[in-house]
Amino acid sequence: MMELTKGDLLILDETEIVYGVIEKTEYNNNTYVLFVNIDNPEDVLIRIEKRDEAKFALNPLKDVEEFDYALKLFSEKLN
């Protein structure tokens, strides 16, 4: 099973954009992963890491409010 760590690079979708893992944080039984486009550091994504015994997925956040909240978690962790 895949295990993401800081510095890992991956393509998240069919756009062929390469993103790097900047940080991971856990809150309320969710693991949030902060990604940055390696060619455009202003392009930031946050995904929720979901895993079970056989599957691994990076799910998008539900809405802007969840994105803002997750961004605040990362800001507090990185400062």
C-alpha positions as CSV (number, residue, x, y, z in Angstrom):
1,M,0.0,0.0,0.0
2,M,1.2,3.5,-0.8
3,E,2.5,5.7,2.0
4,L,3.0,9.4,1.2
5,T,5.8,11.3,2.9
6,K,7.1,14.9,2.6
7,G,9.0,15.4,-0.6
8,D,7.2,12.7,-2.6
9,L,6.3,13.7,-6.1
10,L,3.2,12.5,-7.9
11,I,0.7,13.3,-10.7
12,L,-2.7,13.7,-9.1
13,D,-4.9,13.7,-12.3
14,E,-4.8,13.5,-16.0
15,T,-3.3,17.0,-16.4
16,E,0.2,15.6,-16.1
17,I,1.0,18.3,-13.5
18,V,3.6,17.1,-10.9
19,Y,2.8,17.9,-7.3
20,G,5.1,17.6,-4.3
21,V,4.0,16.6,-0.8
22,I,4.7,19.6,1.5
23,E,3.1,18.3,4.7
24,K,0.6,16.0,6.2
25,T,-1.6,16.5,9.3
26,E,-4.3,14.6,11.0
27,Y,-7.5,16.0,12.5
28,N,-10.8,14.5,13.4
29,N,-10.0,11.1,12.0
30,N,-8.8,12.6,8.6
31,T,-5.3,12.8,7.2
32,Y,-5.0,16.0,5.1
33,V,-2.1,16.2,2.6
34,L,-0.8,19.5,1.3
35,F,0.6,19.5,-2.2
36,V,2.3,22.2,-4.3
37,N,2.7,22.2,-8.1
38,I,6.5,21.9,-8.6
39,D,6.4,24.3,-11.5
40,N,4.0,26.8,-10.0
41,P,4.3,27.2,-6.2
42,E,1.1,29.3,-6.1
43,D,-0.9,26.2,-7.2
44,V,-1.7,24.5,-3.9
45,L,-3.9,21.5,-3.4
46,I,-5.2,19.8,-0.2
47,R,-6.5,16.2,-0.4
48,I,-7.8,13.8,2.2
49,E,-5.9,10.6,2.3
50,K,-8.2,7.6,2.6
51,R,-6.9,4.1,3.0
52,D,-8.0,0.6,3.9
53,E,-6.3,-2.8,3.6
54,A,-6.6,-2.9,-0.2
55,K,-7.2,0.7,-1.4
56,F,-5.5,4.1,-1.3
57,A,-7.2,7.3,-2.5
58,L,-6.7,11.1,-2.3
59,N,-10.1,12.6,-2.1
60,P,-10.8,16.3,-2.8
61,L,-12.3,18.4,0.0
62,K,-16.0,19.0,0.1
63,D,-16.1,22.7,-0.3
64,V,-14.2,26.0,0.2
65,E,-14.9,26.1,3.9
66,E,-13.2,22.7,4.4
67,F,-10.3,23.9,2.3
68,D,-9.9,27.1,4.4
69,Y,-10.1,25.0,7.6
70,A,-7.5,22.5,6.4
71,L,-5.3,25.4,5.2
72,K,-5.5,26.9,8.7
73,L,-4.4,23.5,10.2
74,F,-1.4,23.5,8.0
75,S,-0.6,27.1,8.7
76,E,-0.6,26.4,12.5
77,K,1.5,23.3,12.0
78,L,4.1,25.0,9.8
79,N,4.5,28.1,11.9
